[in-house]
Amino acid sequence: DAKTTQPPSMDCAEGRAANLPCNHSTISGNEYVYWYRQIHSQGPQYIIHGLKNNETNEMASLIITEDRKSSTLILPHATLRDTAVYYCIVRGPNFGNEKLTFGTGTRLTIIP
Amino acid sequence: NAGVTQTPKFRVLKTGQSMTLLCAQDMNHEYMYWYRQDPGMGLRLIHYSVGEGTTAKGEVPDGYNVSRLKKQNFLLGLESAAPSQTSVYFCASSYSTGVPSYEQYFGPGTRLTVT
């Protein structure tokens, strides 16, 4: 699976959009981009995933560049409960490749 | 739905003691996983199971054993605990690893300290 690079930490004002970048320059054509978050030592929580097209769900939006070498997770109206470590993970669809490779992620702090 | 539950939540062991961590899920998921997370680090896969009666090694399997006798349960065993196994242990489950529906559901974690 391709490696990812994320900034170690970010701050965002409450109510503003939080934009979390992720670089995955070695991503393969069949690899997906997944985002998880971990709130204060709880178990990680799935947020969203995508392949090529931009994706949106009730939690967030995922913007993937046309060359797929980077992506941005957008939390449109950040709240204090969004303070967490956010993990960007690249993973292929192969059966038997069971591992989710969690890096150190981005620690997002929402400022009141 | 309770989702994924883990027992116990906390445990302190002495070096050389053994214990079993229990993971249970009520979502009828085929796949189950055990991860460990050390301070300031991401999660690392210990063992996983793709179905009842099957297990496989992950990234850091040494010192651990697992069993999946029932579909809903996945047990992680430490036969002879070592201080290096002090960590937070997370269990997860998923329907399958096929996309696009691939998503892992995580339990709340077990905090283990080995002295």
Interface residues (C-beta under 8 A of the other chain):
Chain A: Y32 Y34 S41 Q42 G43 P44 Q45 Y46 H49 L51 Y87 R91 P93 N94 F95 G96 N97 E98 K99 L100 T101 F102 G103 T104 G105
Chain B: V4 Y31 Y33 Y35 G40 M41 G42 L43 R44 L45 Y48 V50 A56 G58 E59 V88 F90 A92 S96 T97 G98 V99 P100 Y102 E103 Q104 Y105 F106 G107 P108 G109
